[in-house]
Amino acid sequence: MNFIFVKNTFQLSTYKRLAGDTVIYGVSSILGRILNWCLVPYYTRMFLPGEYGVVTNMYAYVAFLLVLLSYGMETSYFRYASKHKKPGEVYSTSVIALFFTSVSFVLLASVFRHEIASLIHYPNHPEYILWFAIILGIDAFTAIPFARLRLKNRPVKFAAIKFVFIGVNIAFNLFFISLCPKLLQNNPDSFIKYIYLPEIGVGYVFISNLLASVITLLLLLPEIFSISFRFNKQLLKQMLSYGFPILIVGLTGMVNQNVDKVLLPFLLPKDQDPMFQLGIYGANYKLAVLMNMFIQAFRYAFEPFFFARSASKNDPKVYATVMKYFVIFGLMIFLGMVLYIDVIKTVAIGSKYYEGIKVVPIVLMANLFFGIYFTLSLWYKLTDKTRYGAYMALVGAAITLAINFLLIPVMGYMASAIAVFTCFLVMVILSYFLGQKFYPVPYDLKRIGSYFLVALVLFSLSFYTNHLNVFLKYTVHTIFIGVFLLVVFKFEKQELKGLLKKK
């Protein structure tokens, strides 16, 4: 009897710890991303869709390169720092390796910036290449200090530095894009003329990011130099071997999430104004931010959590419970977004971008499946079978590329939304069946499937409310959300009571 009590108490404390970490990371991530996301309605009101298309396009390249420059080292650090006798040596080896690769990248990009700019169709803006090379070098290098803060359970400092980055980035955006033009217009001879050039235009988005990244690096210097540095060549080889499949997973993941923003300008006919369409698609893609924030907060807490517990015999049941509640919260976010999309769009994006709102439900569901895939992926990380993660990611990338190449010329950016959804759905299916073979987890598929069915039925019914007046329409939609919550409460009542008990 005492054993059962202790076991249950341990399990409850385990769930509460994960929930607590997710809340801390979640609050910081959500508040931070909301602040950062506020730039989207700002950009879509300050820039034409074609100009915003440049921002979308450049950051798609950044996403690919950041994964390449970090080469799976963050996950390798979590794995080896959790089991190595000298975690400080794991940290120093990782930091030194990333320092040299990041500096090398910045130097190479600087030398060949003109050639690279011409290759990606920005021949008149080689400065973009230099700015982003420095941004990428800093972001890749600081990945391990940030990972160490997470592993050491220091979410407050982690969040504080992230907030500083976001705040500085927003401040510089407002300064360069809004304040400087007004100051220069009112006083053409002011000192502003020495620091602001109107012809840079959308480039000030990138300059603001660069300045914020430099300040973040300065704030992390005490963390970087907090230990004596030792470089273990043999350890680095082991970490690279472990992380290489993670690198493949990351690169293919970027294919799945961002290749559409690279391909659209190349695959759409010029008479359809590709950068205009990319701007429309990029802005509406950003409306899935709430789902992304939830997934990111969960990832920050979940990855160190399951590595730290990798020896526990109770893990499969814990992971099954985590998965179920992850899906429940994800579906709540999906319903909240799609049932109130008309309200959200008026705040979130400029009216010139409304035509792309039809991609939002597809992208939201795609992101939810991405989160499910991440949660499922623990099996190949814990069993050191990371090559399977690479295999699945390659399958997903092949699907994404095939759909984009075949359908973008026909369907435009709708093809991209369909591609990302199909990709993550297939990857979830593959990961589940492979995971059950190598690391069985008793996921409650019947319950999870029921919640998906209820959410999708309610979403479908919402199309029949479009003829209602605004007040009645959103009253009905609120009732729909209440129905979903009641269904969840009915089936999870007993378990929720147990998880929320203090004792």
ROKOLTI-224232 format. One record per residue (C-alpha): x, y, z; residue in one letter. Coordinates in steps of 0.25 Angstrom, whole numbers, padded with zeros to 4 digits, always signed. Last residue first. Layout:
BEGIN
XYZA;...
***
This chain:
BEGIN
-0003+0060-0009K;-0006+0073-0016K;-0016+0066-0025K;-0016+0072-0039L;-0012+0059-0046L;-0022+0051-0039G;-0034+0060-0042K;-0029+0060-0056L;-0029+0045-0057E;-0043+0044-0051Q;-0049+0055-0060K;-0042+0051-0073E;-0054+0045-0081F;-0065+0055-0077K;-0055+0066-0076F;-0051+0064-0090V;-0065+0064-0096V;-0068+0076-0087L;-0056+0084-0093L;-0061+0080-0107F;-0075+0085-0105V;-0070+0098-0098G;-0062+0100-0111I;-0074+0098-0119F;-0082+0107-0110I;-0072+0118-0113T;-0074+0116-0128H;-0090+0118-0126V;-0088+0131-0118T;-0078+0135-0129Y;-0088+0133-0140K;-0100+0140-0132L;-0092+0152-0129F;-0086+0153-0144V;-0100+0151-0151N;-0102+0137-0156L;-0099+0133-0171H;-0086+0128-0167N;-0091+0118-0157T;-0091+0106-0166Y;-0076+0107-0168F;-0075+0105-0153S;-0081+0091-0154L;-0068+0086-0160S;-0059+0091-0149F;-0068+0084-0139L;-0067+0071-0147V;-0052+0073-0147L;-0051+0075-0132A;-0060+0063-0129V;-0052+0054-0138L;-0038+0059-0133F;-0043+0056-0118Y;-0048+0042-0122S;-0035+0039-0129G;-0028+0042-0116I;-0037+0034-0108R;-0036+0022-0117K;-0021+0024-0119L;-0018+0023-0104D;-0003+0022-0105Y;+0003+0010-0099P;+0018+0013-0102V;+0026+0002-0108P;+0041+0006-0111Y;+0047-0002-0123F;+0034-0007-0130K;+0024+0003-0125Q;+0033+0014-0129G;+0034+0009-0143L;+0019+0009-0144F;+0017+0022-0138Y;+0028+0029-0145S;+0023+0025-0159L;+0009+0030-0156I;+0014+0043-0150V;+0023+0045-0162M;+0011+0043-0172V;+0003+0054-0165L;+0015+0063-0164F;+0017+0062-0179C;+0003+0063-0183T;+0001+0076-0175F;+0013+0082-0181V;+0010+0079-0195A;-0005+0084-0194I;+0000+0098-0189A;+0010+0098-0200S;+0000+0095-0211A;-0009+0106-0206M;+0003+0115-0209Y;+0001+0114-0224G;-0009+0104-0229M;-0004+0100-0242V;+0011+0104-0243P;+0011+0101-0228I;+0005+0087-0230L;+0016+0078-0236L;+0029+0084-0230F;+0022+0087-0216N;+0016+0073-0215I;+0029+0066-0219A;+0037+0074-0210L;+0028+0072-0198T;+0027+0057-0200I;+0042+0056-0202A;+0044+0064-0189A;+0035+0055-0181G;+0042+0042-0186V;+0055+0049-0182L;+0050+0052-0169A;+0046+0038-0166M;+0060+0033-0170Y;+0067+0043-0162A;+0059+0040-0150G;+0062+0025-0152Y;+0077+0029-0152R;+0075+0034-0138T;+0074+0019-0133K;+0081+0023-0120D;+0069+0016-0112T;+0066+0029-0105L;+0066+0038-0117K;+0059+0028-0126Y;+0048+0026-0116W;+0046+0041-0113L;+0041+0044-0127S;+0027+0042-0123L;+0026+0055-0116T;+0033+0062-0128F;+0023+0055-0137Y;+0011+0060-0129I;+0017+0074-0130G;+0018+0073-0145F;+0004+0068-0145F;-0001+0080-0138L;+0007+0089-0148N;+0000+0082-0160A;-0013+0085-0153M;-0010+0100-0152L;-0005+0100-0166V;-0017+0094-0171I;-0026+0103-0163P;-0018+0116-0167V;-0017+0113-0182V;-0031+0120-0185K;-0026+0133-0179I;-0018+0136-0192G;-0028+0146-0198E;-0027+0154-0185Y;-0013+0160-0188Y;-0016+0174-0193K;-0025+0175-0181S;-0013+0176-0172G;-0010+0165-0162I;-0012+0160-0148A;-0023+0169-0143V;-0033+0168-0154T;-0029+0153-0156K;-0032+0149-0141I;-0046+0154-0142V;-0049+0146-0155D;-0041+0134-0150I;-0050+0132-0137Y;-0054+0118-0139L;-0041+0114-0146V;-0032+0119-0135M;-0039+0114-0123G;-0042+0101-0130L;-0027+0099-0133F;-0023+0104-0119I;-0032+0094-0113M;-0027+0083-0122L;-0013+0085-0117G;-0017+0085-0103F;-0024+0072-0104I;-0012+0066-0113V;-0002+0070-0102F;-0011+0064-0092Y;-0011+0050-0099K;+0004+0051-0102M;+0008+0053-0088V;-0001+0042-0083T;+0006+0032-0093A;+0020+0038-0089Y;+0017+0035-0074V;+0012+0021-0077K;+0025+0018-0085P;+0034+0024-0075D;+0030+0016-0063N;+0043+0008-0063K;+0052+0020-0061S;+0065+0020-0068A;+0063+0031-0078S;+0057+0041-0068R;+0067+0052-0070A;+0066+0050-0085F;+0051+0051-0084F;+0051+0064-0077F;+0063+0070-0084P;+0054+0069-0097E;+0040+0072-0091F;+0042+0085-0085A;+0048+0093-0097Y;+0039+0084-0106R;+0026+0088-0099F;+0029+0103-0100A;+0032+0101-0115Q;+0019+0093-0117I;+0011+0104-0110F;+0017+0115-0117M;+0016+0108-0131N;+0001+0106-0128M;+0000+0121-0125L;+0008+0125-0137V;-0001+0119-0147A;-0004+0133-0152L;+0010+0133-0157K;+0006+0125-0169Y;-0004+0136-0173N;+0008+0146-0174A;+0017+0137-0181G;+0006+0133-0191Y;+0002+0147-0195I;+0017+0151-0196G;+0020+0139-0204L;+0009+0143-0214Q;+0014+0157-0215F;+0028+0151-0217M;+0023+0142-0228P;+0016+0153-0236D;+0007+0144-0244Q;+0013+0149-0258D;+0026+0143-0253K;+0021+0129-0253P;+0022+0122-0240L;+0033+0112-0238L;+0045+0120-0234F;+0039+0130-0225P;+0030+0119-0218L;+0042+0110-0216L;+0049+0117-0204V;+0036+0119-0196K;+0032+0105-0200D;+0045+0100-0194V;+0042+0105-0180N;+0034+0095-0172Q;+0037+0082-0179N;+0050+0086-0184V;+0054+0091-0170M;+0050+0078-0165G;+0059+0071-0175T;+0070+0080-0170L;+0067+0076-0155G;+0066+0062-0158V;+0079+0061-0165I;+0085+0069-0154L;+0079+0059-0144I;+0085+0048-0152P;+0099+0055-0150F;+0097+0057-0136G;+0101+0044-0130Y;+0113+0043-0139S;+0116+0057-0136L;+0115+0055-0121M;+0124+0043-0122Q;+0134+0050-0130K;+0134+0062-0121L;+0136+0052-0109L;+0149+0047-0116Q;+0154+0062-0118K;+0152+0066-0104N;+0154+0081-0102F;+0155+0087-0089R;+0150+0101-0085F;+0149+0105-0070S;+0135+0109-0067I;+0127+0122-0066S;+0132+0127-0079F;+0120+0124-0088I;+0110+0127-0076E;+0117+0141-0074P;+0117+0143-0089L;+0102+0141-0090L;+0098+0156-0089L;+0108+0160-0100L;+0103+0149-0109L;+0089+0154-0107T;+0094+0169-0110I;+0100+0164-0124V;+0087+0156-0127S;+0079+0169-0125A;+0087+0177-0134L;+0087+0167-0145L;+0071+0166-0144N;+0070+0181-0145S;+0079+0181-0157I;+0070+0170-0164F;+0057+0178-0162V;+0065+0190-0166Y;+0067+0183-0180G;+0052+0186-0183V;+0056+0200-0187G;+0071+0202-0189I;+0067+0213-0199E;+0063+0222-0188P;+0077+0223-0182L;+0077+0225-0167Y;+0090+0226-0158I;+0096+0239-0163Y;+0083+0245-0167K;+0078+0243-0153I;+0088+0254-0148F;+0078+0265-0152S;+0079+0272-0165D;+0065+0267-0171P;+0057+0271-0159N;+0043+0268-0160N;+0044+0258-0171Q;+0057+0252-0164L;+0050+0250-0151L;+0038+0244-0158K;+0046+0234-0166P;+0055+0231-0154C;+0043+0227-0145L;+0035+0217-0153S;+0044+0207-0160I;+0058+0210-0153F;+0053+0213-0138F;+0041+0203-0139L;+0050+0192-0144N;+0061+0195-0134F;+0051+0194-0122A;+0045+0181-0127I;+0059+0175-0128N;+0063+0180-0114V;+0050+0175-0108G;+0052+0161-0114I;+0066+0160-0111F;+0064+0165-0097V;+0052+0155-0095F;+0061+0143-0099K;+0071+0147-0089I;+0061+0148-0078A;+0054+0134-0082A;+0067+0127-0081F;+0070+0134-0068K;+0057+0130-0063V;+0057+0116-0069P;+0070+0112-0060R;+0067+0097-0060N;+0082+0093-0062K;+0078+0086-0075L;+0071+0098-0080R;+0082+0108-0076L;+0092+0098-0083R;+0083+0098-0096A;+0084+0114-0096F;+0099+0113-0095P;+0099+0102-0106I;+0091+0110-0116A;+0099+0123-0114T;+0109+0119-0125F;+0098+0116-0135A;+0091+0129-0133D;+0104+0137-0133I;+0108+0131-0147G;+0094+0132-0152L;+0093+0147-0149I;+0107+0149-0155I;+0104+0142-0168A;+0091+0149-0168F;+0097+0163-0169W;+0108+0159-0179L;+0098+0152-0188I;+0088+0164-0187Y;+0100+0173-0191E;+0101+0166-0204P;+0088+0174-0208H;+0087+0177-0223N;+0089+0163-0227P;+0077+0158-0219Y;+0073+0146-0228H;+0078+0135-0219I;+0090+0132-0227L;+0093+0147-0229S;+0094+0149-0214A;+0103+0137-0212I;+0113+0142-0223E;+0113+0156-0216H;+0115+0150-0202R;+0126+0141-0206F;+0137+0147-0196V;+0127+0150-0185S;+0120+0137-0186A;+0133+0130-0184L;+0137+0138-0172L;+0124+0137-0165V;+0124+0122-0168F;+0138+0120-0162S;+0134+0128-0149V;+0122+0119-0147S;+0130+0106-0149T;+0141+0111-0139F;+0131+0115-0129F;+0122+0103-0131L;+0134+0093-0127A;+0138+0102-0115I;+0124+0102-0110V;+0122+0087-0111S;+0135+0083-0105T;+0133+0093-0093S;+0119+0087-0090Y;+0123+0073-0091V;+0135+0076-0082E;+0126+0082-0072G;+0117+0070-0072P;+0129+0061-0067K;+0124+0047-0064K;+0115+0047-0076H;+0101+0043-0076K;+0092+0055-0076S;+0103+0064-0082A;+0104+0054-0094Y;+0089+0054-0098R;+0086+0069-0096F;+0099+0072-0103Y;+0096+0063-0115S;+0082+0070-0116T;+0089+0084-0117E;+0100+0079-0126M;+0091+0074-0137G;+0099+0081-0147Y;+0098+0095-0141S;+0102+0102-0154L;+0093+0093-0163L;+0081+0096-0155V;+0084+0111-0155L;+0086+0110-0170L;+0072+0104-0173F;+0065+0114-0164A;+0073+0126-0170V;+0069+0122-0184Y;+0054+0123-0180A;+0057+0136-0173Y;+0061+0142-0186M;+0049+0138-0193N;+0039+0143-0183T;+0046+0156-0182V;+0046+0158-0197V;+0032+0154-0198G;+0029+0165-0188Y;+0033+0175-0199E;+0024+0168-0209G;+0013+0168-0200P;+0014+0183-0198L;+0021+0188-0185F;+0017+0196-0173M;+0003+0190-0170R;+0008+0175-0172T;+0021+0179-0165Y;+0013+0184-0152Y;+0003+0172-0153P;+0015+0163-0153V;+0024+0171-0143L;+0014+0167-0133C;+0019+0153-0134W;+0032+0157-0126N;+0023+0162-0115L;+0014+0150-0116I;+0026+0141-0117R;+0032+0146-0104G;+0020+0145-0097L;+0017+0131-0102I;+0032+0127-0100S;+0033+0133-0086S;+0020+0128-0082V;+0022+0114-0088G;+0036+0113-0083Y;+0031+0115-0069I;+0018+0107-0072V;+0025+0096-0078T;+0035+0095-0066D;+0023+0094-0057G;+0015+0084-0066A;+0028+0075-0066L;+0030+0076-0051R;+0015+0074-0049K;+0015+0061-0057Y;+0027+0056-0050T;+0021+0060-0036S;+0009+0052-0040L;+0017+0040-0044Q;+0025+0041-0031F;+0013+0042-0022T;+0007+0030-0030N;+0019+0022-0027K;+0020+0026-0012V;+0005+0022-0010F;+0007+0009-0017I;+0019+0006-0009F;+0011+0010+0004N;+0000+0000+0000M;
***
